């Protein structure tokens, strides 16, 4: 189940699932979400607009129920991952607070003025601990990033992998059934396909 909350193009995610032979549905209907065995929350844009759109669609209660009570696996992509945090420097609204983290903007000192924001393009990940999301992943895995904000996690056990853009930031997080990636697997070719396959195959 791919949540439609009016942020970003979901067609490329659907196309990835077609490539791996898995039927996926895009919906903002509460009854559809209640029947899901896996959930994807993607998104681009601002933190507050993402939360507002979810509130306007009446989706926050059902997502809390599915994720926190029923323990359905959820994958947050880019903004979707950031919404799992407590709050963001980008806005004033509270996030889901599923991950003990805050979302902050990239900040560089004077020695790193050549680094650009947003962090955009292909980059590698540095695996910190094992996760089913990275099972049998290709060596030297590279993913496509486009973002100006990133998480700071209070609990380092939630950090599966980091990426370096001036300094290390969490690029993959996991807390029980909650998974998040800062990059766009739907734009990451064979690496993204493998990550989606692993997510679909979670027990």
C-alpha atoms as an extended CHARMM CRD file, in Angstrom:
* protein
*
       203  EXT
         1         1  UNK       CA              0.0000000000        0.0000000000        0.0000000000  PROA      1               0.0000000000
         2         2  UNK       CA              1.4530000000        3.3370000000       -1.1260000000  PROA      2               0.0000000000
         3         3  UNK       CA             -0.0780000000        6.2440000000        0.7750000000  PROA      3               0.0000000000
         4         4  UNK       CA             -1.3650000000        9.0600000000       -1.4240000000  PROA      4               0.0000000000
         5         5  UNK       CA             -1.2200000000       12.3100000000        0.5130000000  PROA      5               0.0000000000
         6         6  UNK       CA             -0.6120000000       14.6760000000       -2.4210000000  PROA      6               0.0000000000
         7         7  UNK       CA              3.1600000000       14.9740000000       -2.0780000000  PROA      7               0.0000000000
         8         8  UNK       CA              5.2990000000       13.8410000000       -4.9830000000  PROA      8               0.0000000000
         9         9  UNK       CA              4.9690000000       11.5340000000       -7.9420000000  PROA      9               0.0000000000
        10        10  UNK       CA              4.0990000000        8.0060000000       -6.8640000000  PROA      10              0.0000000000
        11        11  UNK       CA              4.1360000000        6.5810000000      -10.3710000000  PROA      11              0.0000000000
        12        12  UNK       CA              7.8570000000        5.7960000000      -10.2900000000  PROA      12              0.0000000000
        13        13  UNK       CA              7.3700000000        3.7260000000       -7.1200000000  PROA      13              0.0000000000
        14        14  UNK       CA              4.5320000000        1.8020000000       -8.7710000000  PROA      14              0.0000000000
        15        15  UNK       CA              6.7810000000        1.1580000000      -11.7660000000  PROA      15              0.0000000000
        16        16  UNK       CA              9.4450000000       -0.3190000000       -9.5060000000  PROA      16              0.0000000000
        17        17  UNK       CA              6.9400000000       -2.7360000000       -8.0410000000  PROA      17              0.0000000000
        18        18  UNK       CA              5.8650000000       -3.7690000000      -11.5340000000  PROA      18              0.0000000000
        19        19  UNK       CA              9.5120000000       -4.5750000000      -12.2880000000  PROA      19              0.0000000000
        20        20  UNK       CA              9.7020000000       -6.9380000000       -9.3250000000  PROA      20              0.0000000000
        21        21  UNK       CA              6.3220000000       -8.4690000000      -10.1180000000  PROA      21              0.0000000000
        22        22  UNK       CA              4.4860000000       -7.2170000000       -7.0510000000  PROA      22              0.0000000000
        23        23  UNK       CA              1.0390000000       -5.6730000000       -7.1690000000  PROA      23              0.0000000000
        24        24  UNK       CA              0.8520000000       -2.3960000000       -5.2580000000  PROA      24              0.0000000000
        25        25  UNK       CA             -2.0130000000        0.0150000000       -4.6370000000  PROA      25              0.0000000000
        26        26  UNK       CA             -1.9700000000        3.7960000000       -4.2640000000  PROA      26              0.0000000000
        27        27  UNK       CA             -4.7010000000        5.0580000000       -1.9670000000  PROA      27              0.0000000000
        28        28  UNK       CA             -5.7180000000        7.6110000000        0.6420000000  PROA      28              0.0000000000
        29        29  UNK       CA             -8.7030000000        5.5230000000        1.7260000000  PROA      29              0.0000000000
        30        30  UNK       CA             -8.6810000000        4.4850000000        5.3830000000  PROA      30              0.0000000000
        31        31  UNK       CA            -10.3220000000        1.1180000000        4.6460000000  PROA      31              0.0000000000
        32        32  UNK       CA             -7.6660000000        0.3140000000        2.0370000000  PROA      32              0.0000000000
        33        33  UNK       CA             -4.9050000000        1.1810000000        4.4770000000  PROA      33              0.0000000000
        34        34  UNK       CA             -6.4580000000       -0.9970000000        7.1910000000  PROA      34              0.0000000000
        35        35  UNK       CA             -6.1470000000       -4.0050000000        4.8510000000  PROA      35              0.0000000000
        36        36  UNK       CA             -2.4930000000       -3.3720000000        3.9940000000  PROA      36              0.0000000000
        37        37  UNK       CA              0.2400000000       -5.8250000000        4.9220000000  PROA      37              0.0000000000
        38        38  UNK       CA              3.0030000000       -3.3280000000        4.0770000000  PROA      38              0.0000000000
        39        39  UNK       CA              2.8800000000        0.4910000000        3.8590000000  PROA      39              0.0000000000
        40        40  UNK       CA              5.0380000000        2.9920000000        1.9750000000  PROA      40              0.0000000000
        41        41  UNK       CA              5.0080000000        6.6810000000        2.9120000000  PROA      41              0.0000000000
        42        42  UNK       CA              6.9470000000        8.5910000000        0.2940000000  PROA      42              0.0000000000
        43        43  UNK       CA              6.9980000000       12.3200000000       -0.3060000000  PROA      43              0.0000000000
        44        44  UNK       CA              8.8160000000       15.4710000000       -1.3000000000  PROA      44              0.0000000000
        45        45  UNK       CA              8.3000000000       19.0300000000       -0.1320000000  PROA      45              0.0000000000
        46        46  UNK       CA              8.0650000000       20.6680000000        3.2670000000  PROA      46              0.0000000000
        47        47  UNK       CA              7.5870000000       18.9430000000        6.6190000000  PROA      47              0.0000000000
        48        48  UNK       CA              4.5320000000       20.9670000000        7.6650000000  PROA      48              0.0000000000
        49        49  UNK       CA              2.7530000000       20.5180000000        4.3250000000  PROA      49              0.0000000000
        50        50  UNK       CA              3.2650000000       16.7650000000        4.6040000000  PROA      50              0.0000000000
        51        51  UNK       CA              1.7640000000       16.6360000000        8.1080000000  PROA      51              0.0000000000
        52        52  UNK       CA             -1.0750000000       18.9690000000        7.0850000000  PROA      52              0.0000000000
        53        53  UNK       CA             -1.9310000000       16.8070000000        4.0740000000  PROA      53              0.0000000000
        54        54  UNK       CA             -2.0250000000       13.6810000000        6.2200000000  PROA      54              0.0000000000
        55        55  UNK       CA             -4.2380000000       15.4410000000        8.7670000000  PROA      55              0.0000000000
        56        56  UNK       CA             -6.5740000000       16.7750000000        6.0750000000  PROA      56              0.0000000000
        57        57  UNK       CA             -6.9500000000       13.2620000000        4.6550000000  PROA      57              0.0000000000
        58        58  UNK       CA             -7.6860000000       11.8620000000        8.1310000000  PROA      58              0.0000000000
        59        59  UNK       CA             -4.7990000000        9.4190000000        7.8680000000  PROA      59              0.0000000000
        60        60  UNK       CA             -2.7900000000       10.0270000000       11.0460000000  PROA      60              0.0000000000
        61        61  UNK       CA             -4.9950000000        7.8860000000       13.3650000000  PROA      61              0.0000000000
        62        62  UNK       CA             -5.0450000000        4.8890000000       10.9940000000  PROA      62              0.0000000000
        63        63  UNK       CA             -1.2910000000        5.1060000000       10.4150000000  PROA      63              0.0000000000
        64        64  UNK       CA             -0.6260000000        5.2030000000       14.1670000000  PROA      64              0.0000000000
        65        65  UNK       CA             -2.9120000000        2.1910000000       14.6200000000  PROA      65              0.0000000000
        66        66  UNK       CA             -1.3220000000        0.1720000000       11.8220000000  PROA      66              0.0000000000
        67        67  UNK       CA              2.2830000000        0.9760000000       12.7370000000  PROA      67              0.0000000000
        68        68  UNK       CA              2.2730000000        1.1830000000       16.5360000000  PROA      68              0.0000000000
        69        69  UNK       CA             -0.4770000000       -1.3020000000       17.4460000000  PROA      69              0.0000000000
        70        70  UNK       CA             -0.6740000000       -3.8010000000       14.5870000000  PROA      70              0.0000000000
        71        71  UNK       CA              3.0670000000       -3.5100000000       13.8920000000  PROA      71              0.0000000000
        72        72  UNK       CA              2.6210000000       -3.4340000000       10.1090000000  PROA      72              0.0000000000
        73        73  UNK       CA              5.9610000000       -2.7360000000        8.3590000000  PROA      73              0.0000000000
        74        74  UNK       CA              6.2160000000        0.7980000000        6.9860000000  PROA      74              0.0000000000
        75        75  UNK       CA              8.8720000000        2.3060000000        4.7360000000  PROA      75              0.0000000000
        76        76  UNK       CA              9.3280000000        6.0780000000        4.7820000000  PROA      76              0.0000000000
        77        77  UNK       CA             11.0720000000        7.5940000000        1.7660000000  PROA      77              0.0000000000
        78        78  UNK       CA             12.7350000000       11.0350000000        1.8980000000  PROA      78              0.0000000000
        79        79  UNK       CA             10.1140000000       13.3720000000        3.4350000000  PROA      79              0.0000000000
        80        80  UNK       CA              8.1940000000       10.2790000000        4.5490000000  PROA      80              0.0000000000
        81        81  UNK       CA             11.1640000000        9.2280000000        6.6680000000  PROA      81              0.0000000000
        82        82  UNK       CA             11.5270000000       12.7220000000        8.1300000000  PROA      82              0.0000000000
        83        83  UNK       CA              7.8640000000       12.7160000000        9.1910000000  PROA      83              0.0000000000
        84        84  UNK       CA              8.6960000000        9.7600000000       11.4620000000  PROA      84              0.0000000000
        85        85  UNK       CA             10.7440000000       12.1300000000       13.6430000000  PROA      85              0.0000000000
        86        86  UNK       CA              9.5480000000       14.3330000000       16.4990000000  PROA      86              0.0000000000
        87        87  UNK       CA              9.8190000000       17.6610000000       14.6790000000  PROA      87              0.0000000000
        88        88  UNK       CA             11.7060000000       19.5760000000       11.9990000000  PROA      88              0.0000000000
        89        89  UNK       CA             13.6350000000       22.8160000000       11.8000000000  PROA      89              0.0000000000
        90        90  UNK       CA             11.7150000000       23.3500000000        8.5730000000  PROA      90              0.0000000000
        91        91  UNK       CA              8.3630000000       23.8360000000       10.2840000000  PROA      91              0.0000000000
        92        92  UNK       CA              6.3810000000       24.1170000000       13.4840000000  PROA      92              0.0000000000
        93        93  UNK       CA              4.1870000000       21.0240000000       13.4350000000  PROA      93              0.0000000000
        94        94  UNK       CA              4.9050000000       17.8290000000       15.3540000000  PROA      94              0.0000000000
        95        95  UNK       CA              5.9020000000       14.7140000000       13.4670000000  PROA      95              0.0000000000
        96        96  UNK       CA              4.7660000000       11.1560000000       14.2090000000  PROA      96              0.0000000000
        97        97  UNK       CA              7.4620000000       10.7170000000       16.8860000000  PROA      97              0.0000000000
        98        98  UNK       CA              7.8960000000        7.0620000000       15.8820000000  PROA      98              0.0000000000
        99        99  UNK       CA             11.6710000000        7.5290000000       15.8040000000  PROA      99              0.0000000000
       100       100  UNK       CA             13.4410000000        9.4220000000       18.5890000000  PROA      100             0.0000000000
       101       101  UNK       CA             14.9440000000       11.9480000000       16.2060000000  PROA      101             0.0000000000
       102       102  UNK       CA             14.7140000000       15.4930000000       14.9200000000  PROA      102             0.0000000000
       103       103  UNK       CA             14.9380000000       16.7420000000       11.3460000000  PROA      103             0.0000000000
       104       104  UNK       CA             17.5180000000       19.4680000000       10.7170000000  PROA      104             0.0000000000
       105       105  UNK       CA             18.9450000000       21.3480000000        7.7570000000  PROA      105             0.0000000000
       106       106  UNK       CA             22.4920000000       20.6890000000        6.5650000000  PROA      106             0.0000000000
       107       107  UNK       CA             24.9240000000       23.0390000000        8.2960000000  PROA      107             0.0000000000
       108       108  UNK       CA             28.5400000000       23.3690000000        7.1450000000  PROA      108             0.0000000000
       109       109  UNK       CA             31.4570000000       25.2790000000        8.6190000000  PROA      109             0.0000000000
       110       110  UNK       CA             33.6490000000       27.6640000000        6.6180000000  PROA      110             0.0000000000
       111       111  UNK       CA             35.9450000000       24.8680000000        5.4210000000  PROA      111             0.0000000000
       112       112  UNK       CA             33.0570000000       23.2040000000        3.5780000000  PROA      112             0.0000000000
       113       113  UNK       CA             31.5750000000       26.1530000000        1.7270000000  PROA      113             0.0000000000
       114       114  UNK       CA             31.8990000000       24.2930000000       -1.5830000000  PROA      114             0.0000000000
       115       115  UNK       CA             29.2940000000       21.7640000000       -0.4590000000  PROA      115             0.0000000000
       116       116  UNK       CA             25.8490000000       22.4270000000       -1.8660000000  PROA      116             0.0000000000
       117       117  UNK       CA             22.4030000000       22.2070000000       -0.3630000000  PROA      117             0.0000000000
       118       118  UNK       CA             20.3590000000       20.3420000000       -1.3830000000  PROA      118             0.0000000000
       119       119  UNK       CA             22.5160000000       17.2360000000       -1.3090000000  PROA      119             0.0000000000
       120       120  UNK       CA             21.7130000000       15.9410000000       -4.7650000000  PROA      120             0.0000000000
       121       121  UNK       CA             22.8550000000       12.9940000000       -6.8540000000  PROA      121             0.0000000000
       122       122  UNK       CA             24.2410000000        9.4930000000       -6.3990000000  PROA      122             0.0000000000
       123       123  UNK       CA             25.9900000000        8.6500000000       -3.1400000000  PROA      123             0.0000000000
       124       124  UNK       CA             27.0790000000        5.6020000000       -1.1790000000  PROA      124             0.0000000000
       125       125  UNK       CA             25.8900000000        4.3110000000        2.1810000000  PROA      125             0.0000000000
       126       126  UNK       CA             28.0130000000        3.1760000000        5.1290000000  PROA      126             0.0000000000
       127       127  UNK       CA             26.3110000000        0.2350000000        6.8270000000  PROA      127             0.0000000000
       128       128  UNK       CA             26.3740000000        0.4470000000       10.6250000000  PROA      128             0.0000000000
       129       129  UNK       CA             24.3960000000       -2.6670000000       11.4700000000  PROA      129             0.0000000000
       130       130  UNK       CA             22.4860000000       -5.4580000000        9.7760000000  PROA      130             0.0000000000
       131       131  UNK       CA             18.9300000000       -4.9840000000        8.6160000000  PROA      131             0.0000000000
       132       132  UNK       CA             16.5820000000       -7.1190000000        6.4950000000  PROA      132             0.0000000000
       133       133  UNK       CA             16.2050000000       -4.0420000000        4.3050000000  PROA      133             0.0000000000
       134       134  UNK       CA             19.7960000000       -4.5500000000        3.1170000000  PROA      134             0.0000000000
       135       135  UNK       CA             19.7770000000       -8.3460000000        2.8550000000  PROA      135             0.0000000000
       136       136  UNK       CA             21.9630000000       -9.5380000000       -0.0450000000  PROA      136             0.0000000000
       137       137  UNK       CA             22.4230000000       -5.9490000000       -1.1910000000  PROA      137             0.0000000000
       138       138  UNK       CA             24.9390000000       -5.2890000000       -3.9600000000  PROA      138             0.0000000000
       139       139  UNK       CA             28.4020000000       -4.3280000000       -2.8220000000  PROA      139             0.0000000000
       140       140  UNK       CA             29.1800000000       -0.6060000000       -2.8600000000  PROA      140             0.0000000000
       141       141  UNK       CA             25.4840000000        0.1830000000       -2.9860000000  PROA      141             0.0000000000
       142       142  UNK       CA             24.6830000000        3.6340000000       -4.3490000000  PROA      142             0.0000000000
       143       143  UNK       CA             21.4150000000        5.5060000000       -4.1080000000  PROA      143             0.0000000000
       144       144  UNK       CA             19.9780000000        8.7370000000       -5.4750000000  PROA      144             0.0000000000
       145       145  UNK       CA             19.5400000000       11.6230000000       -3.0050000000  PROA      145             0.0000000000
       146       146  UNK       CA             17.7130000000       14.9550000000       -3.2190000000  PROA      146             0.0000000000
       147       147  UNK       CA             17.2930000000       16.6410000000        0.1850000000  PROA      147             0.0000000000
       148       148  UNK       CA             18.1960000000       19.6950000000        2.2550000000  PROA      148             0.0000000000
       149       149  UNK       CA             17.2400000000       18.1990000000        5.6370000000  PROA      149             0.0000000000
       150       150  UNK       CA             18.2450000000       15.0330000000        7.4650000000  PROA      150             0.0000000000
       151       151  UNK       CA             17.5990000000       13.2290000000       10.7380000000  PROA      151             0.0000000000
       152       152  UNK       CA             19.6110000000       13.4210000000       13.9230000000  PROA      152             0.0000000000
       153       153  UNK       CA             18.8080000000       10.2670000000       15.9000000000  PROA      153             0.0000000000
       154       154  UNK       CA             18.9770000000       10.1780000000       19.6940000000  PROA      154             0.0000000000
       155       155  UNK       CA             19.3550000000        6.3870000000       19.6870000000  PROA      155             0.0000000000
       156       156  UNK       CA             22.2150000000        5.2540000000       17.4510000000  PROA      156             0.0000000000
       157       157  UNK       CA             20.7690000000        1.7330000000       17.4280000000  PROA      157             0.0000000000
       158       158  UNK       CA             18.0620000000        3.1040000000       15.1290000000  PROA      158             0.0000000000
       159       159  UNK       CA             20.6860000000        4.0200000000       12.5060000000  PROA      159             0.0000000000
       160       160  UNK       CA             21.2300000000        1.2590000000        9.9340000000  PROA      160             0.0000000000
       161       161  UNK       CA             23.4140000000        3.2480000000        7.5330000000  PROA      161             0.0000000000
       162       162  UNK       CA             24.8980000000        6.7000000000        7.1220000000  PROA      162             0.0000000000
       163       163  UNK       CA             26.0220000000        8.8150000000        4.1830000000  PROA      163             0.0000000000
       164       164  UNK       CA             28.6060000000       11.5900000000        4.1910000000  PROA      164             0.0000000000
       165       165  UNK       CA             27.8610000000       15.0720000000        2.8890000000  PROA      165             0.0000000000
       166       166  UNK       CA             30.2560000000       17.2490000000        4.8520000000  PROA      166             0.0000000000
       167       167  UNK       CA             29.5330000000       14.9900000000        7.8170000000  PROA      167             0.0000000000
       168       168  UNK       CA             27.7490000000       11.7120000000        8.4200000000  PROA      168             0.0000000000
       169       169  UNK       CA             23.9600000000       11.7130000000        8.5660000000  PROA      169             0.0000000000
       170       170  UNK       CA             21.5080000000        8.7870000000        8.8650000000  PROA      170             0.0000000000
       171       171  UNK       CA             20.5090000000        7.5610000000        5.4120000000  PROA      171             0.0000000000
       172       172  UNK       CA             18.6700000000        4.4150000000        6.6090000000  PROA      172             0.0000000000
       173       173  UNK       CA             16.8990000000        4.0010000000        9.9470000000  PROA      173             0.0000000000
       174       174  UNK       CA             14.9680000000        1.1470000000       11.5040000000  PROA      174             0.0000000000
       175       175  UNK       CA             13.0750000000        0.7650000000       14.7450000000  PROA      175             0.0000000000
       176       176  UNK       CA             11.2260000000       -2.5540000000       14.9390000000  PROA      176             0.0000000000
       177       177  UNK       CA              8.7160000000       -2.4950000000       12.0210000000  PROA      177             0.0000000000
       178       178  UNK       CA              9.5100000000        1.1280000000       11.1180000000  PROA      178             0.0000000000
       179       179  UNK       CA             11.9820000000        1.6280000000        8.2470000000  PROA      179             0.0000000000
       180       180  UNK       CA             13.1130000000        4.8890000000        6.6800000000  PROA      180             0.0000000000
       181       181  UNK       CA             15.4490000000        5.8610000000        3.8370000000  PROA      181             0.0000000000
       182       182  UNK       CA             16.5900000000        9.4050000000        3.0930000000  PROA      182             0.0000000000
       183       183  UNK       CA             17.3110000000        8.6110000000       -0.5520000000  PROA      183             0.0000000000
       184       184  UNK       CA             14.9300000000        7.6940000000       -3.3860000000  PROA      184             0.0000000000
       185       185  UNK       CA             15.0520000000        3.9350000000       -4.0570000000  PROA      185             0.0000000000
       186       186  UNK       CA             12.5790000000        4.4260000000       -6.9140000000  PROA      186             0.0000000000
       187       187  UNK       CA             15.3070000000        6.4130000000       -8.7220000000  PROA      187             0.0000000000
       188       188  UNK       CA             18.1790000000        4.1350000000       -7.7250000000  PROA      188             0.0000000000
       189       189  UNK       CA             18.0480000000        1.4120000000      -10.3930000000  PROA      189             0.0000000000
       190       190  UNK       CA             19.1150000000       -2.0860000000       -9.3170000000  PROA      190             0.0000000000
       191       191  UNK       CA             19.9790000000       -0.9440000000       -5.7810000000  PROA      191             0.0000000000
       192       192  UNK       CA             16.4950000000        0.4660000000       -5.2670000000  PROA      192             0.0000000000
       193       193  UNK       CA             14.8720000000       -2.6000000000       -6.7920000000  PROA      193             0.0000000000
       194       194  UNK       CA             16.7240000000       -4.8400000000       -4.3360000000  PROA      194             0.0000000000
       195       195  UNK       CA             15.7240000000       -2.6490000000       -1.3940000000  PROA      195             0.0000000000
       196       196  UNK       CA             12.0590000000       -2.7650000000       -2.4210000000  PROA      196             0.0000000000
       197       197  UNK       CA             12.2780000000       -6.5450000000       -2.8620000000  PROA      197             0.0000000000
       198       198  UNK       CA             13.6600000000       -6.8570000000        0.6520000000  PROA      198             0.0000000000
       199       199  UNK       CA             10.8910000000       -4.6770000000        2.0630000000  PROA      199             0.0000000000
       200       200  UNK       CA              8.1830000000       -6.6900000000        0.2850000000  PROA      200             0.0000000000
       201       201  UNK       CA              9.6680000000       -9.9390000000        1.6080000000  PROA      201             0.0000000000
       202       202  UNK       CA              9.6560000000       -8.8660000000        5.2660000000  PROA      202             0.0000000000
       203       203  UNK       CA              7.7770000000      -11.3510000000        7.4260000000  PROA      203             0.0000000000
